[in-house]
Amino acid sequence: MLKCKDACRLVSESQDRPLTKREKIALRLHLLICRYCKNYEKQLNFIREQTEKWRNQNFKDK
């Protein structure tokens, strides 16, 4: 079972690279039981989505 530190690292890394099958399974299992890491994943996804929207709005004309 992953520790929260490792789960958060994988959540962050998943934004930059595809996770291996083993990493995905371990992370999903951890996120099923840990609401804190699940919340971290949601927050990170929200920040990424908002950054993309901001970038598209501010740089589409340039």
Backbone hydrogen bonds, N-H to C=O, Kabsch-Sander energy under -0.5 kcal/mol:
donor,donor_aa,acceptor,acceptor_aa,energy
7,A,3,K,-2.5
8,C,4,C,-2.9
9,R,5,K,-1.7
10,L,6,D,-2.2
11,V,7,A,-2.5
12,S,8,C,-2.3
13,E,9,R,-2.8
14,S,10,L,-2.3
15,Q,11,V,-0.5
15,Q,12,S,-1.3
16,D,13,E,-1.5
17,R,13,E,-2.3
24,K,20,T,-2.8
25,I,21,K,-2.5
26,A,22,R,-2.5
27,L,23,E,-2.7
28,R,24,K,-2.8
29,L,25,I,-2.5
30,H,26,A,-2.0
31,L,27,L,-2.9
32,L,28,R,-1.5
33,I,29,L,-0.8
33,I,30,H,-1.0
34,C,30,H,-1.7
35,R,33,I,-0.7
38,K,34,C,-1.9
39,N,35,R,-2.2
40,Y,36,Y,-2.0
41,E,37,C,-2.4
42,K,38,K,-2.2
43,Q,39,N,-2.6
44,L,40,Y,-2.6
45,N,41,E,-2.3
46,F,42,K,-2.3
47,I,43,Q,-2.5
48,R,44,L,-2.3
49,E,45,N,-2.5
50,Q,46,F,-2.6
51,T,47,I,-2.3
52,E,48,R,-2.2
53,K,49,E,-2.3
54,W,50,Q,-2.6
55,R,51,T,-2.7
56,N,52,E,-2.6
57,Q,53,K,-2.3
58,N,54,W,-2.4
59,F,55,R,-1.7
60,K,56,N,-0.7
62,K,59,F,-0.7
